[in-house]
């Protein structure tokens, strides 16, 4: 069976998302602008997960 998803990629992305979400808990009035930065980072991680899922689906279908 061919491995189509690297688990270390998924683990890395999960850690990045977790860290970014955790940092949202430390937002105060002085760092309110950081919310959009963390949102962009989480969005980028979600996009990366979608690309991995799409690639895995294509590999599974043999396309």
PDB file of N, CA, C and O in Angstrom, chain B, residues numbered from 101:
ATOM      1  N   UNK B 101       0.847  -1.187   0.000  1.00  0.00           N
ATOM      2  CA  UNK B 101       0.000   0.000   0.000  1.00  0.00           C
ATOM      3  C   UNK B 101       0.888   1.245   0.000  1.00  0.00           C
ATOM      4  O   UNK B 101       1.825   1.361   0.791  1.00  0.00           O
ATOM      5  N   UNK B 102       0.578   2.147  -0.884  1.00  0.00           N
ATOM      6  CA  UNK B 102       1.349   3.376  -1.039  1.00  0.00           C
ATOM      7  C   UNK B 102       0.928   4.416   0.002  1.00  0.00           C
ATOM      8  O   UNK B 102      -0.260   4.686   0.183  1.00  0.00           O
ATOM      9  N   UNK B 103       1.916   4.988   0.675  1.00  0.00           N
ATOM     10  CA  UNK B 103       1.624   6.029   1.664  1.00  0.00           C
ATOM     11  C   UNK B 103       1.394   7.338   0.915  1.00  0.00           C
ATOM     12  O   UNK B 103       2.254   7.791   0.159  1.00  0.00           O
ATOM     13  N   UNK B 104       0.217   7.944   1.134  1.00  0.00           N
ATOM     14  CA  UNK B 104      -0.119   9.156   0.386  1.00  0.00           C
ATOM     15  C   UNK B 104      -0.176  10.402   1.259  1.00  0.00           C
ATOM     16  O   UNK B 104      -0.250  11.518   0.746  1.00  0.00           O
ATOM     17  N   UNK B 105      -0.141  10.216   2.581  1.00  0.00           N
ATOM     18  CA  UNK B 105      -0.141  11.367   3.485  1.00  0.00           C
ATOM     19  C   UNK B 105       0.987  11.185   4.489  1.00  0.00           C
ATOM     20  O   UNK B 105       1.099  10.141   5.132  1.00  0.00           O
ATOM     21  N   UNK B 106       1.803  12.188   4.614  1.00  0.00           N
ATOM     22  CA  UNK B 106       2.864  12.158   5.605  1.00  0.00           C
ATOM     23  C   UNK B 106       2.284  12.586   6.952  1.00  0.00           C
ATOM     24  O   UNK B 106       1.819  13.716   7.101  1.00  0.00           O
ATOM     25  N   UNK B 107       2.313  11.682   7.928  1.00  0.00           N
ATOM     26  CA  UNK B 107       1.718  12.006   9.226  1.00  0.00           C
ATOM     27  C   UNK B 107       2.457  13.147   9.910  1.00  0.00           C
ATOM     28  O   UNK B 107       1.863  13.891  10.690  1.00  0.00           O
ATOM     29  N   UNK B 108       3.758  13.293   9.621  1.00  0.00           N
ATOM     30  CA  UNK B 108       4.486  14.399  10.254  1.00  0.00           C
ATOM     31  C   UNK B 108       4.001  15.745   9.717  1.00  0.00           C
ATOM     32  O   UNK B 108       4.065  16.743  10.435  1.00  0.00           O
ATOM     33  N   UNK B 109       3.518  15.799   8.474  1.00  0.00           N
ATOM     34  CA  UNK B 109       2.923  17.031   7.940  1.00  0.00           C
ATOM     35  C   UNK B 109       1.650  17.370   8.697  1.00  0.00           C
ATOM     36  O   UNK B 109       1.441  18.520   9.085  1.00  0.00           O
ATOM     37  N   UNK B 110       0.800  16.372   8.907  1.00  0.00           N
ATOM     38  CA  UNK B 110      -0.453  16.599   9.623  1.00  0.00           C
ATOM     39  C   UNK B 110      -0.185  16.991  11.072  1.00  0.00           C
ATOM     40  O   UNK B 110      -0.848  17.871  11.620  1.00  0.00           O
ATOM     41  N   UNK B 111       0.778  16.340  11.676  1.00  0.00           N
ATOM     42  CA  UNK B 111       1.130  16.656  13.059  1.00  0.00           C
ATOM     43  C   UNK B 111       1.648  18.089  13.181  1.00  0.00           C
ATOM     44  O   UNK B 111       1.289  18.808  14.114  1.00  0.00           O
ATOM     45  N   UNK B 112       2.487  18.494  12.239  1.00  0.00           N
ATOM     46  CA  UNK B 112       3.040  19.851  12.246  1.00  0.00           C
ATOM     47  C   UNK B 112       1.927  20.881  12.097  1.00  0.00           C
ATOM     48  O   UNK B 112       1.896  21.874  12.825  1.00  0.00           O
ATOM     49  N   UNK B 113       1.020  20.651  11.162  1.00  0.00           N
ATOM     50  CA  UNK B 113      -0.083  21.586  10.939  1.00  0.00           C
ATOM     51  C   UNK B 113      -0.966  21.666  12.185  1.00  0.00           C
ATOM     52  O   UNK B 113      -1.373  22.753  12.594  1.00  0.00           O
ATOM     53  N   UNK B 114      -1.259  20.512  12.782  1.00  0.00           N
ATOM     54  CA  UNK B 114      -2.099  20.499  13.982  1.00  0.00           C
ATOM     55  C   UNK B 114      -1.449  21.292  15.106  1.00  0.00           C
ATOM     56  O   UNK B 114      -2.133  22.015  15.830  1.00  0.00           O
ATOM     57  N   UNK B 115      -0.135  21.163  15.259  1.00  0.00           N
ATOM     58  CA  UNK B 115       0.576  21.914  16.298  1.00  0.00           C
ATOM     59  C   UNK B 115       0.543  23.410  16.015  1.00  0.00           C
ATOM     60  O   UNK B 115       0.381  24.216  16.931  1.00  0.00           O
ATOM     61  N   UNK B 116       0.696  23.780  14.746  1.00  0.00           N
ATOM     62  CA  UNK B 116       0.649  25.194  14.381  1.00  0.00           C
ATOM     63  C   UNK B 116      -0.718  25.789  14.676  1.00  0.00           C
ATOM     64  O   UNK B 116      -0.819  26.877  15.243  1.00  0.00           O
ATOM     65  N   UNK B 117      -1.772  25.071  14.290  1.00  0.00           N
ATOM     66  CA  UNK B 117      -3.134  25.557  14.533  1.00  0.00           C
ATOM     67  C   UNK B 117      -3.389  25.652  16.035  1.00  0.00           C
ATOM     68  O   UNK B 117      -3.950  26.638  16.515  1.00  0.00           O
ATOM     69  N   UNK B 118      -2.980  24.635  16.765  1.00  0.00           N
ATOM     70  CA  UNK B 118      -3.184  24.625  18.211  1.00  0.00           C
ATOM     71  C   UNK B 118      -2.480  25.797  18.875  1.00  0.00           C
ATOM     72  O   UNK B 118      -3.051  26.460  19.740  1.00  0.00           O
ATOM     73  N   UNK B 119      -1.244  26.053  18.473  1.00  0.00           N
ATOM     74  CA  UNK B 119      -0.483  27.165  19.056  1.00  0.00           C
ATOM     75  C   UNK B 119      -1.127  28.504  18.720  1.00  0.00           C
ATOM     76  O   UNK B 119      -1.229  29.379  19.579  1.00  0.00           O
ATOM     77  N   UNK B 120      -1.558  28.666  17.479  1.00  0.00           N
ATOM     78  CA  UNK B 120      -2.193  29.928  17.080  1.00  0.00           C
ATOM     79  C   UNK B 120      -3.506  30.137  17.828  1.00  0.00           C
ATOM     80  O   UNK B 120      -3.803  31.250  18.261  1.00  0.00           O
ATOM     81  N   UNK B 121      -4.291  29.074  17.982  1.00  0.00           N
ATOM     82  CA  UNK B 121      -5.552  29.189  18.728  1.00  0.00           C
ATOM     83  C   UNK B 121      -5.277  29.512  20.194  1.00  0.00           C
ATOM     84  O   UNK B 121      -5.979  30.328  20.791  1.00  0.00           O
ATOM     85  N   UNK B 122      -4.269  28.884  20.771  1.00  0.00           N
ATOM     86  CA  UNK B 122      -3.927  29.151  22.166  1.00  0.00           C
ATOM     87  C   UNK B 122      -3.529  30.607  22.364  1.00  0.00           C
ATOM     88  O   UNK B 122      -3.872  31.214  23.379  1.00  0.00           O
ATOM     89  N   UNK B 123      -2.814  31.162  21.408  1.00  0.00           N
ATOM     90  CA  UNK B 123      -2.384  32.556  21.529  1.00  0.00           C
ATOM     91  C   UNK B 123      -3.570  33.515  21.513  1.00  0.00           C
ATOM     92  O   UNK B 123      -3.485  34.611  22.067  1.00  0.00           O
ATOM     93  N   UNK B 124      -4.664  33.119  20.890  1.00  0.00           N
ATOM     94  CA  UNK B 124      -5.851  33.974  20.874  1.00  0.00           C
ATOM     95  C   UNK B 124      -6.379  34.202  22.295  1.00  0.00           C
ATOM     96  O   UNK B 124      -7.039  35.206  22.563  1.00  0.00           O
ATOM     97  N   UNK B 125      -6.090  33.280  23.187  1.00  0.00           N
ATOM     98  CA  UNK B 125      -6.514  33.421  24.570  1.00  0.00           C
ATOM     99  C   UNK B 125      -5.759  34.501  25.321  1.00  0.00           C
ATOM    100  O   UNK B 125      -6.170  34.904  26.410  1.00  0.00           O
ATOM    101  N   UNK B 126      -4.657  34.975  24.750  1.00  0.00           N
ATOM    102  CA  UNK B 126      -3.837  35.994  25.406  1.00  0.00           C
ATOM    103  C   UNK B 126      -4.019  37.379  24.795  1.00  0.00           C
ATOM    104  O   UNK B 126      -3.286  38.309  25.129  1.00  0.00           O
ATOM    105  N   UNK B 127      -4.985  37.514  23.911  1.00  0.00           N
ATOM    106  CA  UNK B 127      -5.229  38.805  23.272  1.00  0.00           C
ATOM    107  C   UNK B 127      -5.818  39.772  24.301  1.00  0.00           C
ATOM    108  O   UNK B 127      -6.771  39.445  25.009  1.00  0.00           O
ATOM    109  N   UNK B 128      -5.243  40.943  24.365  1.00  0.00           N
ATOM    110  CA  UNK B 128      -5.797  41.992  25.224  1.00  0.00           C
ATOM    111  C   UNK B 128      -5.963  43.248  24.378  1.00  0.00           C
ATOM    112  O   UNK B 128      -5.780  43.204  23.162  1.00  0.00           O
ATOM    113  N   UNK B 129      -6.300  44.344  24.997  1.00  0.00           N
ATOM    114  CA  UNK B 129      -6.546  45.575  24.245  1.00  0.00           C
ATOM    115  C   UNK B 129      -5.322  46.025  23.454  1.00  0.00           C
ATOM    116  O   UNK B 129      -5.454  46.584  22.365  1.00  0.00           O
ATOM    117  N   UNK B 130      -4.136  45.783  23.998  1.00  0.00           N
ATOM    118  CA  UNK B 130      -2.916  46.217  23.319  1.00  0.00           C
ATOM    119  C   UNK B 130      -2.564  45.341  22.121  1.00  0.00           C
ATOM    120  O   UNK B 130      -1.852  45.779  21.217  1.00  0.00           O
ATOM    121  N   UNK B 131      -3.054  44.121  22.110  1.00  0.00           N
ATOM    122  CA  UNK B 131      -2.691  43.212  21.023  1.00  0.00           C
ATOM    123  C   UNK B 131      -3.890  42.811  20.167  1.00  0.00           C
ATOM    124  O   UNK B 131      -3.856  41.787  19.485  1.00  0.00           O
ATOM    125  N   UNK B 132      -4.936  43.611  20.203  1.00  0.00           N
ATOM    126  CA  UNK B 132      -6.168  43.299  19.466  1.00  0.00           C
ATOM    127  C   UNK B 132      -5.911  43.143  17.960  1.00  0.00           C
ATOM    128  O   UNK B 132      -6.602  42.378  17.287  1.00  0.00           O
ATOM    129  N   UNK B 133      -4.932  43.859  17.443  1.00  0.00           N
ATOM    130  CA  UNK B 133      -4.614  43.751  16.016  1.00  0.00           C
ATOM    131  C   UNK B 133      -4.037  42.382  15.657  1.00  0.00           C
ATOM    132  O   UNK B 133      -4.042  41.992  14.489  1.00  0.00           O
ATOM    133  N   UNK B 134      -3.548  41.664  16.642  1.00  0.00           N
ATOM    134  CA  UNK B 134      -2.972  40.348  16.383  1.00  0.00           C
ATOM    135  C   UNK B 134      -4.029  39.311  16.001  1.00  0.00           C
ATOM    136  O   UNK B 134      -3.697  38.268  15.437  1.00  0.00           O
ATOM    137  N   UNK B 135      -5.294  39.589  16.304  1.00  0.00           N
ATOM    138  CA  UNK B 135      -6.354  38.632  15.982  1.00  0.00           C
ATOM    139  C   UNK B 135      -6.356  38.319  14.488  1.00  0.00           C
ATOM    140  O   UNK B 135      -6.448  37.156  14.097  1.00  0.00           O
ATOM    141  N   UNK B 136      -6.256  39.340  13.662  1.00  0.00           N
ATOM    142  CA  UNK B 136      -6.280  39.095  12.216  1.00  0.00           C
ATOM    143  C   UNK B 136      -5.047  38.308  11.771  1.00  0.00           C
ATOM    144  O   UNK B 136      -5.134  37.493  10.852  1.00  0.00           O
ATOM    145  N   UNK B 137      -3.898  38.544  12.415  1.00  0.00           N
ATOM    146  CA  UNK B 137      -2.693  37.793  12.069  1.00  0.00           C
ATOM    147  C   UNK B 137      -2.895  36.301  12.364  1.00  0.00           C
ATOM    148  O   UNK B 137      -2.580  35.447  11.536  1.00  0.00           O
ATOM    149  N   UNK B 138      -3.422  36.005  13.551  1.00  0.00           N
ATOM    150  CA  UNK B 138      -3.652  34.599  13.892  1.00  0.00           C
ATOM    151  C   UNK B 138      -4.722  33.989  13.002  1.00  0.00           C
ATOM    152  O   UNK B 138      -4.614  32.823  12.624  1.00  0.00           O
ATOM    153  N   UNK B 139      -5.745  34.747  12.662  1.00  0.00           N
ATOM    154  CA  UNK B 139      -6.788  34.247  11.761  1.00  0.00           C
ATOM    155  C   UNK B 139      -6.196  33.905  10.400  1.00  0.00           C
ATOM    156  O   UNK B 139      -6.539  32.878   9.814  1.00  0.00           O
ATOM    157  N   UNK B 140      -5.315  34.751   9.898  1.00  0.00           N
ATOM    158  CA  UNK B 140      -4.669  34.490   8.600  1.00  0.00           C
ATOM    159  C   UNK B 140      -3.802  33.238   8.681  1.00  0.00           C
ATOM    160  O   UNK B 140      -3.788  32.437   7.746  1.00  0.00           O
ATOM    161  N   UNK B 141      -3.086  33.062   9.776  1.00  0.00           N
ATOM    162  CA  UNK B 141      -2.225  31.885   9.931  1.00  0.00           C
ATOM    163  C   UNK B 141      -3.061  30.613  10.016  1.00  0.00           C
ATOM    164  O   UNK B 141      -2.711  29.602   9.409  1.00  0.00           O
ATOM    165  N   UNK B 142      -4.171  30.655  10.769  1.00  0.00           N
ATOM    166  CA  UNK B 142      -5.042  29.491  10.886  1.00  0.00           C
ATOM    167  C   UNK B 142      -5.674  29.186   9.534  1.00  0.00           C
ATOM    168  O   UNK B 142      -5.799  28.022   9.154  1.00  0.00           O
ATOM    169  N   UNK B 143      -6.070  30.222   8.812  1.00  0.00           N
ATOM    170  CA  UNK B 143      -6.650  30.049   7.476  1.00  0.00           C
ATOM    171  C   UNK B 143      -5.630  29.397   6.532  1.00  0.00           C
ATOM    172  O   UNK B 143      -5.983  28.501   5.765  1.00  0.00           O
ATOM    173  N   UNK B 144      -4.386  29.837   6.585  1.00  0.00           N
ATOM    174  CA  UNK B 144      -3.329  29.261   5.739  1.00  0.00           C
ATOM    175  C   UNK B 144      -3.111  27.787   6.085  1.00  0.00           C
ATOM    176  O   UNK B 144      -2.907  26.959   5.197  1.00  0.00           O
ATOM    177  N   UNK B 145      -3.156  27.467   7.374  1.00  0.00           N
ATOM    178  CA  UNK B 145      -3.011  26.069   7.781  1.00  0.00           C
ATOM    179  C   UNK B 145      -4.176  25.233   7.264  1.00  0.00           C
ATOM    180  O   UNK B 145      -3.981  24.102   6.820  1.00  0.00           O
ATOM    181  N   UNK B 146      -5.387  25.786   7.319  1.00  0.00           N
ATOM    182  CA  UNK B 146      -6.562  25.079   6.798  1.00  0.00           C
ATOM    183  C   UNK B 146      -6.432  24.859   5.290  1.00  0.00           C
ATOM    184  O   UNK B 146      -6.793  23.796   4.784  1.00  0.00           O
ATOM    185  N   UNK B 147      -5.921  25.852   4.580  1.00  0.00           N
ATOM    186  CA  UNK B 147      -5.697  25.700   3.138  1.00  0.00           C
ATOM    187  C   UNK B 147      -4.695  24.584   2.861  1.00  0.00           C
ATOM    188  O   UNK B 147      -4.864  23.805   1.923  1.00  0.00           O
ATOM    189  N   UNK B 148      -3.651  24.515   3.684  1.00  0.00           N
ATOM    190  CA  UNK B 148      -2.646  23.470   3.519  1.00  0.00           C
ATOM    191  C   UNK B 148      -3.267  22.093   3.766  1.00  0.00           C
ATOM    192  O   UNK B 148      -2.961  21.139   3.050  1.00  0.00           O
ATOM    193  N   UNK B 149      -4.127  21.987   4.763  1.00  0.00           N
ATOM    194  CA  UNK B 149      -4.829  20.720   5.014  1.00  0.00           C
ATOM    195  C   UNK B 149      -5.716  20.341   3.838  1.00  0.00           C
ATOM    196  O   UNK B 149      -5.793  19.170   3.467  1.00  0.00           O
ATOM    197  N   UNK B 150      -6.386  21.327   3.251  1.00  0.00           N
ATOM    198  CA  UNK B 150      -7.229  21.046   2.079  1.00  0.00           C
ATOM    199  C   UNK B 150      -6.387  20.533   0.911  1.00  0.00           C
ATOM    200  O   UNK B 150      -6.795  19.606   0.213  1.00  0.00           O
ATOM    201  N   UNK B 151      -5.212  21.136   0.698  1.00  0.00           N
ATOM    202  CA  UNK B 151      -4.331  20.671  -0.386  1.00  0.00           C
ATOM    203  C   UNK B 151      -3.874  19.242  -0.131  1.00  0.00           C
ATOM    204  O   UNK B 151      -3.833  18.427  -1.052  1.00  0.00           O
ATOM    205  N   UNK B 152      -3.530  18.937   1.113  1.00  0.00           N
ATOM    206  CA  UNK B 152      -3.115  17.573   1.452  1.00  0.00           C
ATOM    207  C   UNK B 152      -4.270  16.606   1.192  1.00  0.00           C
ATOM    208  O   UNK B 152      -4.068  15.539   0.614  1.00  0.00           O
ATOM    209  N   UNK B 153      -5.472  16.975   1.617  1.00  0.00           N
ATOM    210  CA  UNK B 153      -6.644  16.118   1.405  1.00  0.00           C
ATOM    211  C   UNK B 153      -6.930  15.922  -0.080  1.00  0.00           C
ATOM    212  O   UNK B 153      -7.230  14.810  -0.516  1.00  0.00           O
ATOM    213  N   UNK B 154      -6.839  16.995  -0.852  1.00  0.00           N
ATOM    214  CA  UNK B 154      -7.067  16.899  -2.305  1.00  0.00           C
ATOM    215  C   UNK B 154      -6.031  15.998  -2.961  1.00  0.00           C
ATOM    216  O   UNK B 154      -6.366  15.165  -3.803  1.00  0.00           O
ATOM    217  N   UNK B 155      -4.767  16.170  -2.569  1.00  0.00           N
ATOM    218  CA  UNK B 155      -3.700  15.337  -3.125  1.00  0.00           C
ATOM    219  C   UNK B 155      -3.887  13.877  -2.746  1.00  0.00           C
ATOM    220  O   UNK B 155      -3.655  12.984  -3.561  1.00  0.00           O
ATOM    221  N   UNK B 156      -4.309  13.632  -1.504  1.00  0.00           N
ATOM    222  CA  UNK B 156      -4.544  12.258  -1.063  1.00  0.00           C
ATOM    223  C   UNK B 156      -5.686  11.634  -1.838  1.00  0.00           C
ATOM    224  O   UNK B 156      -5.608  10.475  -2.247  1.00  0.00           O
ATOM    225  N   UNK B 157      -6.742  12.399  -2.038  1.00  0.00           N
ATOM    226  CA  UNK B 157      -7.892  11.902  -2.800  1.00  0.00           C
ATOM    227  C   UNK B 157      -7.490  11.577  -4.240  1.00  0.00           C
ATOM    228  O   UNK B 157      -7.886  10.549  -4.789  1.00  0.00           O
ATOM    229  N   UNK B 158      -6.698  12.467  -4.842  1.00  0.00           N
ATOM    230  CA  UNK B 158      -6.234  12.222  -6.214  1.00  0.00           C
ATOM    231  C   UNK B 158      -5.345  10.997  -6.277  1.00  0.00           C
ATOM    232  O   UNK B 158      -5.451  10.197  -7.207  1.00  0.00           O
ATOM    233  N   UNK B 159      -4.469  10.844  -5.298  1.00  0.00           N
ATOM    234  CA  UNK B 159      -3.575   9.687  -5.272  1.00  0.00           C
ATOM    235  C   UNK B 159      -4.373   8.398  -5.076  1.00  0.00           C
ATOM    236  O   UNK B 159      -4.067   7.370  -5.680  1.00  0.00           O
ATOM    237  N   UNK B 160      -5.376   8.462  -4.245  1.00  0.00           N
ATOM    238  CA  UNK B 160      -6.198   7.278  -3.995  1.00  0.00           C
ATOM    239  C   UNK B 160      -6.953   6.875  -5.252  1.00  0.00           C
ATOM    240  O   UNK B 160      -7.123   5.689  -5.534  1.00  0.00           O
ATOM    241  N   UNK B 161      -7.402   7.869  -6.001  1.00  0.00           N
ATOM    242  CA  UNK B 161      -8.141   7.590  -7.242  1.00  0.00           C
ATOM    243  C   UNK B 161      -7.203   7.282  -8.402  1.00  0.00           C
ATOM    244  O   UNK B 161      -7.639   6.837  -9.464  1.00  0.00           O
ATOM    245  N   UNK B 162      -5.903   7.524  -8.189  1.00  0.00           N
ATOM    246  CA  UNK B 162      -4.934   7.228  -9.234  1.00  0.00           C
ATOM    247  C   UNK B 162      -4.854   8.266 -10.320  1.00  0.00           C
ATOM    248  O   UNK B 162      -4.404   7.971 -11.427  1.00  0.00           O
ATOM    249  N   UNK B 163      -5.292   9.507 -10.020  1.00  0.00           N
ATOM    250  CA  UNK B 163      -5.254  10.557 -11.042  1.00  0.00           C
ATOM    251  C   UNK B 163      -4.043  11.426 -10.871  1.00  0.00           C
ATOM    252  O   UNK B 163      -3.843  12.365 -11.642  1.00  0.00           O
TER     253      UNK B 163
END
